[in-house]
Amino acid sequence: MKTDHSKAVLASEGISQQQSKVASSRADRESSFEVADFPVPTGREEDWRFTPLDLVSELFDENISGPAPKVSISEGDEGQIKLTHVDADKHQPLVGKPGDRTAVVAWNASREVSTLEVAEGSEASTPIVAEVEGDSLSPAASHLVIKAGKNSSSTMVLRHSGSACVTQTVEVDVADGANLTLVSVQEWDEKSTHASNHRIRIGRDASLKHVVITLGGKTVRICSDVEYAAPGGEVNMLGVYYTDAHQHHEHRLFVDHGPKNCYSRVAYKGALQGKGAHSVWIGDVLIGAEAFGTDSYELNRNLVLSKGAMADSVPNLEIENGEIEGAGHASTTGRFDDEHLFYLMSRGIDEDTARRLVVRGFFAELIKQIGVPSIEEHLMEKIEEELNQGEAL
């Protein structure tokens, strides 16, 4: 508790107690279901300092009422998955609370909640693909719930496409002993704006592979928040993004290690090409005072393919106890590796082909970890398309 003296110092410096709160820890940041708790951002806030606010400002309005993207199942055995739609006012909070203005607007403005649920003890033999299709640029709110029942095993793909200006809630509940692979693919058209908050809870001895693939959309901002409900949880978070001219792709992660003996690995890779291409990656990991035996590592790598592109990358690690298995982070941003290019060209490979091989190799190691062959193949095809477009610039 602050003393009267500290309050006076804050007042004399023109700093409110609420403003001073954000300076100490990622865990101290506001979370709430109330829109009033998140004033419209100015761009000076830590959560918004890398985001061009003019591109997402329509999603700050708590009264947005455009049509939300439609959710349907296009692939997978319908007996393995249950899809339901209910009025939003009948849905109770499942995982965490919103942590920023677009997230809280998504929670309060959504009119319908779509739930994809895998039953307890069931095993889905093939990937379940849910289409999230937009056909309007009117500002809208969307709400999805993913439930992996106790001791279940499944792979789900959320495939976002079409036109949209949407702020989205995705609640993910991985029950005790469950094993879930969740892939979120963003392939919106060139005018779309997509803000999303994935709030994730991991049960006892449960495991999640969380994959984010961002290839389309003028502006995409995905915040993924992970909390462990009990010991023994395991999370692998993979991300791939290819950011073109005048696109803004932003990925923010928060892994909150509270219970003991939990595991997390984060690996995101991105390539940028074209004037005005901008990517942002923020990775926050908090290892709490009781999170003994934690094993955590996060990595972000960016490959800048042309002039005029810019990548911001900020890994953050907070450790509140000394009895952990390991923790670390790494971040690199740069152009082509000259040694790799020289090696390939010295063996008779022309420069353009050598550059293509370097880009493919940059992504291939991570893509192979996704574990969904159809997604892996599609990703490599899209990367090839992007390289073709890059040659035309």
Residue pairs with C-beta under 8 A, 6 or more apart in sequence:
2 10
2 17
7 17
10 16
10 17
10 20
21 28
21 30
22 28
22 29
22 45
22 46
25 286
25 318
26 254
26 284
26 286
26 316
26 318
27 256
27 286
27 288
27 318
29 46
29 47
29 99
30 37
30 38
30 99
31 96
31 97
31 98
31 99
32 38
32 97
32 98
32 104
33 93
33 97
33 98
33 104
33 107
33 108
34 104
35 62
35 101
35 104
35 105
35 108
37 104
38 98
38 100
38 101
38 104
39 101
40 60
40 101
41 47
41 48
41 51
41 53
41 60
41 100
41 101
42 48
42 53
43 49
43 51
43 53
47 99
47 100
47 252
48 100
50 250
50 280
50 282
50 312
51 221
51 248
51 250
51 280
52 219
52 248
52 278
55 193
55 218
55 219
55 248
56 102
56 193
56 195
56 219
56 221
58 64
58 139
58 165
58 193
59 102
59 105
59 139
59 165
59 166
59 167
59 193
59 195
60 101
60 102
60 105
61 105
61 139
62 105
62 108
62 109
63 109
64 105
64 109
64 139
64 140
64 141
64 167
65 109
65 138
65 139
65 140
66 136
66 137
66 138
66 139
66 140
66 165
66 166
67 135
67 136
67 138
67 140
68 110
68 111
68 112
68 140
68 141
68 142
68 166
69 132
69 133
69 134
69 135
69 140
69 142
69 160
69 162
69 164
69 166
70 131
70 132
70 133
70 134
70 135
71 83
71 85
71 114
71 130
71 131
71 132
71 144
72 83
72 130
72 131
72 133
73 81
73 83
73 116
73 128
73 129
73 130
73 131
74 129
74 130
74 131
74 159
75 126
75 127
75 128
75 129
75 157
76 124
76 126
76 127
76 128
76 129
77 124
77 125
77 126
77 128
80 118
80 122
80 124
80 125
80 126
80 128
80 154
81 116
81 117
81 118
81 124
81 128
81 154
81 156
82 115
82 116
82 117
82 118
82 119
83 114
83 115
83 116
83 117
83 130
84 114
84 115
84 117
85 112
85 113
85 114
85 115
86 112
86 113
86 115
87 111
87 112
87 113
88 110
88 111
88 112
88 113
88 143
90 113
91 113
91 143
91 145
94 145
94 171
94 173
94 201
95 171
95 172
95 173
95 199
95 200
95 201
95 227
96 171
96 199
96 201
96 225
96 227
97 199
98 104
98 106
98 107
98 169
98 197
98 199
99 197
99 223
99 225
99 254
100 197
100 223
102 167
102 195
102 197
102 221
103 167
103 169
103 195
103 197
103 223
105 141
105 167
106 141
106 142
106 143
106 167
106 168
106 169
106 195
106 196
106 197
107 141
107 143
107 169
108 141
109 140
109 141
109 167
110 141
110 142
110 143
110 169
111 141
112 143
113 143
113 144
113 145
114 143
114 144
114 145
115 144
115 145
115 146
115 147
116 128
116 130
116 144
116 145
116 146
116 147
116 156
117 145
117 146
117 147
117 149
118 124
118 128
118 147
118 148
118 149
118 152
118 154
118 156
118 178
118 180
119 149
119 152
120 149
120 150
120 151
120 152
120 175
121 149
121 150
121 151
121 152
122 149
122 152
122 153
122 154
123 152
123 153
123 154
124 152
124 153
124 154
124 155
126 155
127 155
127 156
127 157
127 372
127 374
127 375
128 154
128 155
128 156
128 157
129 156
129 157
129 159
130 156
130 157
130 158
130 159
131 159
131 161
132 142
132 144
132 158
132 159
132 160
132 161
133 161
133 162
134 160
134 161
134 162
134 163
134 164
134 166
134 188
134 192
135 162
135 163
136 163
136 164
136 165
137 163
137 164
137 165
137 191
137 192
138 165
139 165
139 166
139 167
140 164
140 165
140 166
140 167
141 166
141 167
141 168
141 169
142 166
142 167
142 168
142 169
143 168
143 169
143 171
144 158
144 168
144 169
144 170
144 171
145 170
145 171
145 172
145 173
146 156
146 170
146 171
146 172
146 173
146 180
146 182
147 173
147 175
148 154
148 172
148 173
148 174
148 175
148 178
148 179
148 180
148 206
149 175
149 178
150 175
150 176
150 177
150 178
150 203
151 175
151 176
151 177
151 178
152 175
152 178
152 179
152 180
153 178
153 179
153 180
154 179
154 180
154 181
155 180
155 181
155 182
155 183
155 371
155 372
156 180
156 181
156 182
156 183
157 183
157 184
157 185
157 372
157 375
158 170
158 182
158 183
158 184
158 185
159 185
159 187
160 184
160 185
160 186
160 187
160 188
160 194
161 187
161 188
161 216
162 188
162 189
162 192
163 188
163 189
163 191
163 192
164 188
164 192
164 193
164 194
165 192
165 193
166 193
166 194
166 195
167 195
167 196
168 194
168 195
168 196
168 197
169 196
169 197
169 199
170 184
170 196
170 197
170 198
170 199
171 199
172 180
172 182
172 198
172 199
172 200
172 201
172 208
172 210
173 201
173 203
174 180
174 200
174 201
174 202
174 203
174 206
174 207
174 208
175 203
175 206
176 203
176 204
176 205
176 206
176 230
177 203
177 204
177 205
177 206
178 203
178 206
178 207
179 206
179 207
180 206
180 207
180 208
180 209
181 208
181 209
181 211
181 370
181 371
181 372
182 208
182 209
182 210
182 211
183 211
183 213
183 370
183 372
183 375
184 196
184 198
184 211
184 212
184 213
184 222
185 213
185 215
185 375
186 194
186 212
186 213
186 214
186 215
186 216
186 217
186 220
186 222
187 215
187 216
187 217
188 194
188 216
188 217
188 218
188 220
189 216
189 217
190 216
190 217
190 218
191 218
192 216
192 217
192 218
192 219
193 217
193 218
193 219
193 220
194 217
194 219
194 220
194 221
194 222
195 220
195 221
195 222
196 221
196 222
196 223
197 223
197 224
197 225
198 210
198 222
198 223
198 224
198 225
199 225
200 208
200 210
200 224
200 225
200 226
200 227
200 235
201 227
201 228
201 229
202 208
202 226
202 227
202 228
202 229
202 233
202 234
202 235
202 262
203 229
203 230
203 233
204 229
204 230
204 231
204 232
204 233
205 230
205 231
205 232
205 233
206 232
206 233
206 234
207 233
207 234
207 235
207 236
208 226
208 234
208 235
208 236
209 236
209 238
209 370
209 371
210 224
210 226
210 235
210 236
210 237
210 238
211 237
211 238
211 239
211 240
211 370
211 375
212 222
212 224
212 237
212 238
212 239
212 240
212 241
212 251
212 268
213 239
213 240
213 241
213 375
213 379
214 220
214 222
214 239
214 240
214 241
214 242
214 243
214 249
214 251
215 241
215 242
215 382
215 386
217 247
217 249
218 246
218 247
218 248
219 247
219 248
220 247
220 248
220 249
220 250
221 248
221 250
221 252
222 250
222 251
222 252
223 252
223 253
223 254
224 237
224 251
224 252
224 253
224 254
225 253
225 254
225 256
226 235
226 237
226 253
226 254
226 255
226 256
226 264
227 256
227 258
228 256
228 257
228 258
228 259
228 262
229 259
230 259
231 259
231 260
231 261
231 262
232 261
232 262
233 259
233 262
233 263
234 262
234 263
234 264
235 255
235 262
235 263
235 264
235 265
236 264
236 265
236 369
237 253
237 255
237 264
237 265
237 266
237 267
237 268
238 267
238 268
238 366
238 369
238 370
239 251
239 267
239 268
239 269
239 270
239 281
240 268
240 269
240 270
240 363
240 366
240 367
240 379
241 249
241 251
241 268
241 269
241 270
241 271
241 279
242 270
242 271
242 272
242 273
242 382
242 383
242 386
243 249
243 270
243 271
243 272
243 273
243 277
243 278
243 279
243 309
244 272
244 273
244 274
244 277
244 386
244 389
245 273
245 274
245 275
245 276
245 277
245 308
245 393
246 274
246 275
246 276
246 277
247 276
247 277
247 278
248 278
248 279
248 280
249 270
249 278
249 279
249 280
250 279
250 280
250 281
250 282
251 268
251 279
251 280
251 281
251 282
252 280
252 281
252 282
252 284
253 266
253 282
253 283
253 284
253 298
254 284
254 285
254 286
255 264
255 266
255 284
255 285
255 286
255 296
255 298
256 286
256 288
257 264
257 285
257 286
257 287
257 288
257 291
257 294
257 296
258 288
258 290
258 291
259 290
259 291
260 290
260 291
260 292
260 293
260 294
261 292
261 293
261 294
262 291
262 293
262 294
262 295
263 294
263 295
263 296
264 285
264 294
264 295
264 296
264 297
264 298
265 296
265 297
265 298
266 283
266 285
266 297
266 298
266 299
266 300
267 298
267 299
267 300
267 366
267 369
268 281
268 283
268 299
268 300
268 301
269 300
269 301
269 302
269 303
269 362
269 363
269 366
270 279
270 281
270 300
270 301
270 302
270 303
270 311
271 302
271 303
271 304
271 305
271 359
271 362
271 363
271 383
271 386
272 278
272 279
272 302
272 303
272 304
272 305
272 306
272 309
272 310
272 311
273 305
273 306
273 309
273 386
273 389
273 390
273 393
274 306
274 308
274 309
274 390
274 393
275 306
275 307
275 308
275 309
276 308
276 309
277 306
277 308
277 309
277 310
278 309
278 310
278 311
278 312
279 302
279 310
279 311
279 312
280 311
280 312
280 313
281 300
281 302
281 311
281 312
281 313
281 314
281 331
282 314
282 316
283 298
283 300
283 314
283 315
283 316
283 329
284 316
284 318
285 296
285 298
285 316
285 317
285 318
285 327
285 329
286 318
286 320
287 294
287 296
287 317
287 318
287 319
287 320
287 321
287 324
287 327
288 320
288 321
289 320
289 321
290 321
291 320
291 321
291 324
292 321
292 323
292 324
293 323
293 324
293 325
294 324
294 325
294 327
295 324
295 325
295 326
295 327
296 317
296 324
296 326
296 327
296 328
297 326
297 327
297 328
297 329
298 315
298 317
298 328
298 329
298 330
299 329
299 330
299 331
300 313
300 315
300 330
300 331
300 332
301 331
301 332
301 333
301 362
302 311
302 313
302 332
302 333
302 334
303 334
303 335
303 336
303 359
303 362
304 310
304 311
304 333
304 334
304 335
305 335
305 336
305 359
305 390
306 390
306 393
311 333
313 331
313 332
313 333
314 331
315 329
315 330
315 331
316 329
317 327
317 328
317 329
319 327
336 355
336 358
337 358
340 354
340 358
340 361
341 351
341 354
341 355
341 358
344 353
344 354
344 357
344 358
345 351
345 354
349 357
352 391
356 387
359 383
359 387
360 380
360 383
363 379
363 380
363 383
364 380
367 376
367 379
367 380
368 376
370 376
370 379
